[in-house]
C-alpha cells in the first residue's frame, strides 16, 4: 500500500459514516440542525423563528386581541411567502402542534379504569380534552380574524395537491376538515336565491365555479337565471359574497331527457303555471378547501322546501345528471368488440344491439356496482346517499365533448321521491341500490 493510499484510508476511518435517508428530514431534525439541505426552503434558523411565531399566537399568557394581532402578522408573512416556504409552515403546523402523548396515555388509562363506574363520564371528558391538539387552538386564533376563515379555506385548498406525496401534512388536513365541518355546519349557512339581478360579482362566480356544464357566455348564464329557472346557493357569514355550493334548477312539466334544450339560449321559458317537475341539472361545490364538508344533502332539502312554497303544484323532483365514471369503468370491464363499437355511439341506430348493450352495461354500473358498500360512481354516491333512486337512463343526453368522454353521451335521472327517501337510504345501507324497474330491465 503506497503512502497516499494508507493516508486516505486512515482519514476515511476518522469520518463518521454517512447516513442513508429514505426521505426528507422531519421538522424536528431540521429544527435541531445548523445547515439547510438543498431541497429545503427555510434554513433551520428561519424554521425555528417561524415555530416561535406560531407558538406566540397561542401563548396562554396573551389576550385574544394580541393573539389575533400575531395571527394577522403570520397571515401577512404567508401572503408574501414562496410556495416552498408555505409548505414548510404547513409542516410546522402539522408536526409540531400535537397532543402531549404522555398526557393522552395517562388520561386513557384513567378512562379505562373508570369504565362502568360513576366516574366514567367525567373520565371520558378528560380523555377527550387530552387528545385535543394545540393545533386546534392555533386554527381557532386564525379564525377570530375577520379574514381568517378565508385564509384557512384557501390554505387548505393550496395544500390538497401535496397530500398524496407528503403524508406528514395529513394531520393538519384532517384537523382542518374536522373544524370546518363544525364552522360550516348547515345550521350556520344562509340559503339565498341567485338571480340575474344579483350583483355582477356574484353572477361571475357562477361562471367561474360551474363544474358540470360550462357556462359559455353571459347569454348562457342569463338563460340559466331566466323566469323558469331557479338557482340557489349556501353562504357563510364570514364569506358573504362567496357561494359554497350552488344548484341550478329547471321548472318543467316532465322529467328532462337531454341537457341540450335546458342549455338552449334561444328556447322560450317554460309555462310556470303548467310546471309539475323540478329538475336539478347542475350542482357545483366551489371551495376546494372545504373538501370533505358535506352541503349537498341539506342544500337539496332546503331548495325543495323553497320550491314547494313558491310552486305548491310541483309534484316531482329529479335530476338530470352526468355519469362521470362510466366510460373508465367500461374500459376495464366491457368486451373489446363493444368498446370499439361504442367509440361511435352517437351513430348507432335505435335498434342496434350495441346500443342496447351500452344501456345495459350503464344500468349495471349504476344499479349494481359498489365500492366499500357505496355506489361506485361519485355522482350516484351523492344522490343515492341523499335518498334518491336511479330512475331512467337517457341516450345521447349530453352530446358535448365532456359528455362523450365521460359516458358516451349518456345521462341519468335520479328521482327524489320525498315519501321514500328514508326507505331508499335503508336499502343502500344494506348494500342494495334503489333503482326503478326500467333500470333493472336493462341489465336482466
C-alpha positions as CSV (number, residue, x, y, z in Angstrom):
1,X,0.0,0.0,0.0
2,X,1.5,3.3,-1.0
3,X,1.7,6.2,1.5
4,X,-1.2,8.1,-0.2
5,X,-3.4,5.0,0.0
6,X,-2.9,4.3,3.7
7,X,-3.2,8.0,4.5
8,X,-6.5,8.3,2.6
9,X,-7.8,5.1,4.3
10,X,-6.9,6.4,7.7
11,X,-8.6,9.7,7.2
12,X,-11.8,7.9,5.9
13,X,-11.9,5.9,9.1
14,X,-11.9,9.1,11.2
15,X,-15.0,10.4,9.3
16,X,-18.5,9.4,10.6
17,X,-20.3,7.2,8.2
18,X,-22.8,9.0,6.0
19,X,-26.4,8.2,6.9
20,X,-28.6,7.0,4.1
21,X,-32.1,8.5,4.1
22,X,-35.3,7.2,2.6
23,X,-37.0,10.6,2.6
24,X,-36.8,14.3,3.7
25,X,-35.9,15.3,7.2
26,X,-38.6,15.8,9.7
27,X,-39.2,19.3,11.1
28,X,-37.8,18.0,14.4
29,X,-34.5,17.1,12.7
30,X,-34.4,20.4,10.8
31,X,-35.0,22.4,14.0
32,X,-32.0,20.9,15.6
33,X,-29.8,21.3,12.6
34,X,-27.4,24.0,11.7
35,X,-27.4,23.9,7.9
36,X,-30.2,23.8,5.4
37,X,-30.4,20.9,2.9
38,X,-30.6,21.9,-0.7
39,X,-34.3,20.8,-1.1
40,X,-35.5,22.7,2.0
41,X,-37.0,26.1,1.7
42,X,-36.3,27.5,5.1
43,X,-33.0,27.4,6.9
44,X,-33.0,25.8,10.5
45,X,-32.8,29.3,11.9
46,X,-35.8,30.6,9.9
47,X,-37.7,27.5,10.7
48,X,-37.1,28.0,14.5
49,X,-38.2,31.6,14.2
50,X,-41.4,30.5,12.3
51,X,-42.2,27.9,15.0
52,X,-41.6,30.6,17.7
53,X,-44.0,32.9,15.9
54,X,-46.7,30.2,15.6
55,X,-46.4,29.3,19.3
56,X,-46.6,33.0,20.2
57,X,-50.1,33.1,18.6
58,X,-51.4,30.6,21.1
59,X,-49.4,31.7,24.1
60,X,-51.8,31.3,27.0
61,X,-50.4,34.4,28.6
62,X,-51.5,36.8,25.8
63,X,-55.0,38.1,25.3
64,X,-57.3,37.2,22.4
65,X,-56.6,40.6,20.9
66,X,-52.9,40.2,21.0
67,X,-53.2,36.6,19.7
68,X,-55.3,37.9,16.9
69,X,-52.7,40.6,16.0
70,X,-49.9,37.9,15.9
71,X,-52.1,35.7,13.7
72,X,-52.5,38.7,11.3
73,X,-48.8,39.1,11.2
74,X,-48.4,35.5,10.3
75,X,-51.1,35.8,7.6
76,X,-49.2,38.8,6.1
77,X,-46.0,36.8,6.1
78,X,-47.8,33.9,4.4
79,X,-49.2,36.2,1.7
80,X,-45.6,37.1,0.7
81,X,-44.0,33.7,1.1
82,X,-43.0,31.4,-1.7
83,X,-44.8,28.1,-2.2
84,X,-41.9,26.1,-0.7
85,X,-41.8,28.4,2.3
86,X,-45.6,27.9,2.7
87,X,-45.1,24.2,2.7
88,X,-42.6,24.5,5.5
89,X,-45.2,26.4,7.5
90,X,-47.8,23.6,6.9
91,X,-45.3,21.1,8.1
92,X,-44.6,23.0,11.3
93,X,-48.4,23.3,12.0
94,X,-48.9,19.6,11.2
95,X,-45.9,18.0,13.0
96,X,-45.1,20.4,15.9
97,X,-48.6,21.1,17.3
98,X,-49.6,17.7,18.5
99,X,-51.2,16.5,21.7
100,X,-48.9,15.5,24.6
101,X,-48.6,11.7,24.2
102,X,-47.9,11.2,27.9
103,X,-50.9,13.3,28.9
104,X,-53.1,11.3,26.4
105,X,-51.7,8.0,27.7
106,X,-52.5,8.9,31.3
107,X,-56.0,10.1,30.5
108,X,-56.7,7.0,28.5
109,X,-55.7,4.8,31.4
110,X,-57.9,6.8,33.8
111,X,-60.8,6.5,31.4
112,X,-60.3,2.7,31.1
113,X,-60.2,2.3,34.8
114,X,-63.4,4.4,35.2
115,X,-65.5,2.4,32.7
116,X,-68.5,1.1,34.5
117,X,-68.2,3.4,37.5
118,X,-69.9,6.7,38.3
119,X,-66.7,8.5,37.2
120,X,-66.9,7.2,33.6
121,X,-68.5,10.2,32.1
122,X,-66.1,12.7,33.7
123,X,-63.1,10.5,32.8
124,X,-64.3,10.4,29.2
125,X,-64.4,14.2,29.1
126,X,-60.9,14.4,30.5
127,X,-59.7,11.9,27.9
128,X,-61.3,13.9,25.0
129,X,-59.6,17.1,26.3
130,X,-56.3,15.4,26.5
131,X,-56.5,14.4,22.8
132,X,-57.2,17.9,21.6
133,X,-54.0,19.2,19.9
134,X,-52.6,22.7,20.3
135,X,-53.1,22.8,16.5
136,X,-56.8,23.3,17.0
137,X,-56.2,26.3,19.2
138,X,-53.9,27.7,16.6
139,X,-56.6,27.4,13.9
140,X,-59.1,29.0,16.3
141,X,-56.9,32.0,16.7
142,X,-56.7,32.4,12.9
143,X,-60.5,32.1,12.6
144,X,-61.0,35.0,15.0
145,X,-59.5,37.4,12.4
146,X,-62.1,38.9,10.0
147,X,-60.2,37.3,7.1
148,X,-59.1,34.3,9.0
149,X,-61.7,31.8,7.7
150,X,-61.0,32.8,4.1
151,X,-57.3,32.5,4.8
152,X,-57.6,28.9,6.1
153,X,-60.0,27.7,3.4
154,X,-57.5,29.0,0.8
155,X,-54.6,27.4,2.7
156,X,-56.2,24.0,2.8
157,X,-57.1,24.3,-0.9
158,X,-53.5,25.1,-1.7
159,X,-52.4,22.1,0.4
160,X,-54.6,19.5,-1.3
161,X,-52.3,18.6,-4.3
162,X,-49.5,17.8,-1.9
163,X,-51.2,15.4,0.5
164,X,-50.7,12.3,-1.5
165,X,-46.9,12.8,-1.8
166,X,-46.3,14.0,1.7
167,X,-48.3,12.2,4.4
168,X,-46.8,14.4,7.1
169,X,-49.4,17.0,6.1
170,X,-52.4,14.7,6.8
171,X,-52.6,15.7,10.5
172,X,-53.2,19.3,9.6
173,X,-55.5,18.5,6.8
174,X,-57.7,16.2,9.0
175,X,-57.8,18.8,11.8
176,X,-58.9,21.5,9.4
177,X,-61.6,19.3,7.9
178,X,-62.9,18.5,11.4
179,X,-63.0,22.1,12.3
180,X,-64.6,23.2,9.0
181,X,-67.3,20.6,9.5
182,X,-68.3,22.5,12.6
183,X,-67.8,26.0,11.4
184,X,-69.7,25.3,8.2
185,X,-72.5,23.3,9.7
186,X,-75.6,23.9,7.6
187,X,-77.3,25.5,10.7
188,X,-74.9,28.4,10.2
189,X,-75.4,28.8,6.5
190,X,-77.8,31.0,4.6
191,X,-79.8,29.7,1.6
192,X,-80.0,32.5,-1.0
193,X,-81.5,32.6,-4.4
194,X,-79.2,33.9,-7.1
195,X,-80.9,35.9,-9.9
196,X,-79.9,37.9,-12.9
197,X,-80.4,41.0,-10.7
198,X,-77.8,39.7,-8.1
199,X,-74.5,41.7,-8.0
200,X,-72.4,41.1,-11.1
201,X,-69.6,39.8,-9.0
202,X,-71.8,37.1,-7.7
203,X,-73.1,36.1,-11.1
204,X,-69.4,36.0,-12.3
205,X,-68.7,33.4,-9.6
206,X,-71.4,31.1,-11.1
207,X,-69.4,31.3,-14.3
208,X,-66.2,30.6,-12.5
209,X,-67.3,27.7,-10.4
210,X,-69.8,25.9,-12.6
211,X,-68.4,22.4,-12.6
212,X,-70.9,20.3,-14.5
213,X,-71.9,22.2,-17.7
214,X,-69.5,25.0,-18.5
215,X,-71.1,28.4,-18.9
216,X,-70.2,29.7,-22.4
217,X,-71.3,33.3,-22.3
218,X,-73.3,36.0,-20.5
219,X,-76.3,34.9,-22.6
220,X,-75.8,31.4,-21.3
221,X,-75.8,32.4,-17.7
222,X,-78.8,34.7,-18.2
223,X,-80.7,31.7,-19.7
224,X,-79.9,29.7,-16.6
225,X,-81.4,32.5,-14.4
226,X,-84.5,33.0,-16.5
227,X,-88.1,33.1,-15.2
228,X,-88.5,29.3,-15.5
229,X,-85.2,28.6,-13.7
230,X,-84.0,28.9,-10.1
231,X,-80.5,29.0,-8.7
232,X,-79.8,28.7,-5.0
233,X,-76.6,28.8,-3.0
234,X,-75.4,28.3,0.5
235,X,-73.5,31.2,2.0
236,X,-71.4,31.5,5.2
237,X,-71.4,34.8,7.3
238,X,-67.6,35.0,7.0
239,X,-67.8,34.5,3.2
240,X,-70.9,36.6,2.5
241,X,-70.3,37.0,-1.2
242,X,-68.9,33.5,-2.0
243,X,-71.4,30.7,-2.6
244,X,-70.0,27.5,-1.0
245,X,-72.2,25.3,-3.2
246,X,-75.0,26.1,-5.7
247,X,-77.6,24.2,-7.6
248,X,-79.3,25.1,-10.9
249,X,-83.0,24.1,-11.3
250,X,-85.2,24.0,-14.4
251,X,-89.0,24.0,-13.9
252,X,-90.8,21.8,-16.4
253,X,-93.8,19.6,-17.0
254,X,-91.8,16.4,-17.4
255,X,-88.6,14.7,-16.4
256,X,-85.9,16.1,-18.7
257,X,-84.2,13.5,-21.0
258,X,-81.5,15.8,-22.5
259,X,-79.4,18.7,-21.4
260,X,-79.4,20.3,-24.8
261,X,-82.8,22.1,-24.5
262,X,-82.0,23.2,-21.0
263,X,-78.9,25.0,-22.2
264,X,-80.6,26.4,-25.4
265,X,-80.3,30.1,-25.0
266,X,-83.0,30.7,-27.7
267,X,-85.6,28.5,-26.1
268,X,-88.7,30.2,-24.8
269,X,-89.2,30.0,-21.0
270,X,-91.5,27.2,-19.8
271,X,-95.0,28.0,-18.6
272,X,-94.7,28.1,-14.8
273,X,-98.5,27.5,-14.4
274,X,-98.0,24.1,-16.0
275,X,-94.8,23.1,-14.3
276,X,-95.0,19.9,-12.4
277,X,-91.4,18.9,-12.2
278,X,-88.2,20.5,-10.8
279,X,-85.0,19.3,-12.5
280,X,-81.7,19.7,-10.7
281,X,-79.3,19.7,-13.6
282,X,-76.2,21.1,-12.0
283,X,-74.7,21.1,-8.5
284,X,-71.3,22.6,-8.0
285,X,-69.1,22.9,-5.0
286,X,-66.9,26.0,-5.1
287,X,-64.3,25.7,-2.4
288,X,-61.6,23.0,-2.7
289,X,-60.5,23.9,0.8
290,X,-63.9,22.6,2.1
291,X,-63.3,19.1,0.7
292,X,-65.0,16.5,2.9
293,X,-67.5,19.0,4.3
294,X,-70.9,18.0,3.1
295,X,-73.5,20.5,2.0
296,X,-75.4,18.8,-0.8
297,X,-77.9,16.8,1.2
298,X,-79.1,19.8,3.1
299,X,-79.0,22.1,0.1
300,X,-81.4,19.9,-1.9
301,X,-83.8,19.6,1.0
302,X,-83.8,23.3,1.6
303,X,-84.3,24.0,-2.1
304,X,-87.2,21.5,-2.3
305,X,-88.9,23.3,0.6
306,X,-88.4,26.7,-1.0
307,X,-89.7,25.5,-4.4
308,X,-92.8,23.9,-2.8
309,X,-93.6,27.1,-1.0
310,X,-93.3,29.1,-4.3
311,X,-94.9,26.5,-6.5
312,X,-97.3,24.2,-4.5
313,X,-98.3,22.3,-7.6
314,X,-94.8,20.8,-8.1
315,X,-95.1,17.0,-7.8
316,X,-91.8,15.6,-9.0
317,X,-88.2,16.4,-8.0
318,X,-85.5,14.8,-10.1
319,X,-82.0,15.3,-11.5
320,X,-80.5,15.2,-14.9
321,X,-77.0,14.0,-14.0
322,X,-73.8,13.1,-15.7
323,X,-72.2,9.6,-15.2
324,X,-68.6,10.7,-14.8
325,X,-67.1,7.3,-14.0
326,X,-68.9,5.2,-16.6
327,X,-66.5,5.2,-19.6
328,X,-63.4,4.5,-17.4
329,X,-65.3,1.5,-15.8
330,X,-66.4,0.2,-19.2
331,X,-62.9,0.3,-20.5
332,X,-61.9,-2.1,-17.7
333,X,-64.9,-4.4,-17.8
334,X,-66.7,-4.5,-21.2
335,X,-65.6,-6.7,-24.1
336,X,-63.2,-5.1,-26.7
337,X,-65.6,-5.5,-29.6
338,X,-68.3,-3.5,-27.8
339,X,-65.8,-0.8,-26.7
340,X,-64.8,-0.4,-30.3
341,X,-68.5,-0.1,-31.4
342,X,-69.2,2.5,-28.7
343,X,-66.5,4.8,-30.0
344,X,-69.1,6.0,-32.4
345,X,-72.1,5.5,-30.1
346,X,-73.8,8.6,-31.5
347,X,-74.1,6.9,-34.9
348,X,-75.7,3.7,-33.6
349,X,-79.4,3.3,-34.7
350,X,-82.1,2.8,-32.1
351,X,-82.4,-0.9,-32.8
352,X,-78.7,-1.6,-32.8
353,X,-77.7,-4.4,-30.4
354,X,-74.6,-2.4,-29.4
355,X,-76.8,0.4,-28.3
356,X,-78.9,-1.9,-26.2
357,X,-75.7,-3.3,-24.8
358,X,-74.3,0.1,-23.8
359,X,-77.6,0.9,-21.9
360,X,-77.4,-2.5,-20.2
361,X,-73.8,-2.0,-19.1
362,X,-74.6,1.5,-17.9
363,X,-77.6,0.2,-15.9
364,X,-75.4,-2.4,-14.3
365,X,-72.8,0.2,-13.4
366,X,-75.3,2.4,-11.7
367,X,-77.5,-0.3,-10.2
368,X,-75.1,-2.9,-9.1
369,X,-71.5,-1.6,-8.7
370,X,-70.5,-0.8,-5.2
371,X,-67.2,0.1,-3.5
372,X,-66.9,-0.4,0.2
373,X,-70.7,-0.5,0.4
374,X,-71.3,2.7,-1.6
375,X,-72.1,3.3,-5.3
376,X,-69.1,3.3,-7.4
377,X,-70.0,6.4,-9.5
378,X,-69.3,9.6,-7.5
379,X,-72.5,11.4,-8.6
380,X,-74.6,8.3,-7.9
381,X,-73.0,8.1,-4.5
382,X,-74.0,11.6,-3.7
383,X,-77.7,11.4,-4.9
384,X,-78.3,7.9,-3.7
385,X,-76.8,8.7,-0.3
386,X,-79.4,11.5,-0.1
387,X,-82.2,9.0,-0.6
388,X,-82.8,9.3,-4.4
389,X,-83.2,6.3,-6.7
390,X,-81.9,5.5,-10.1
391,X,-84.9,6.3,-12.3
392,X,-84.0,6.4,-16.0
393,X,-81.1,6.4,-18.5
394,X,-81.1,8.8,-21.4
395,X,-79.4,8.2,-24.7
396,X,-77.4,11.0,-26.3
397,X,-78.4,13.3,-23.5
398,X,-75.1,15.1,-23.4
399,X,-73.5,15.4,-26.8
400,X,-70.7,17.7,-25.6
401,X,-67.1,16.6,-25.8
402,X,-67.1,16.3,-22.0
403,X,-70.3,14.1,-22.0
404,X,-68.9,11.8,-24.7
405,X,-65.6,11.5,-22.8
406,X,-67.3,10.6,-19.6
407,X,-70.2,8.4,-20.6
408,X,-70.6,8.2,-24.4
409,X,-73.2,10.9,-24.0
410,X,-75.5,9.0,-21.6
411,X,-77.1,10.9,-18.6
412,X,-79.2,9.6,-15.8
413,X,-82.3,10.8,-13.9
414,X,-82.2,10.3,-10.1
415,X,-85.7,10.7,-8.6
416,X,-86.2,12.2,-5.2
417,X,-89.5,10.6,-4.0
418,X,-90.0,12.6,-0.8
419,X,-92.0,9.9,0.8
420,X,-89.4,7.2,0.2
421,X,-86.1,8.9,1.0
422,X,-85.6,7.1,4.3
423,X,-86.6,3.8,2.7
424,X,-84.0,4.2,-0.1
425,X,-81.3,5.1,2.4
426,X,-82.1,2.0,4.4
427,X,-81.8,-0.1,1.2
428,X,-78.5,1.4,0.4
429,X,-77.2,0.7,3.9
430,X,-78.0,-2.9,3.2
431,X,-75.9,-2.8,0.0
432,X,-78.9,-2.6,-2.3
433,X,-79.0,0.3,-4.7
434,X,-82.6,1.7,-5.1
435,X,-83.5,1.5,-8.8
436,X,-86.6,1.8,-10.9
437,X,-88.0,-1.2,-12.7
438,X,-86.9,0.2,-16.1
439,X,-83.2,0.2,-15.0
440,X,-83.4,-3.4,-13.8
441,X,-85.0,-4.4,-17.1
442,X,-81.9,-3.1,-19.0
443,X,-79.4,-5.4,-17.4
444,X,-81.6,-8.5,-16.8
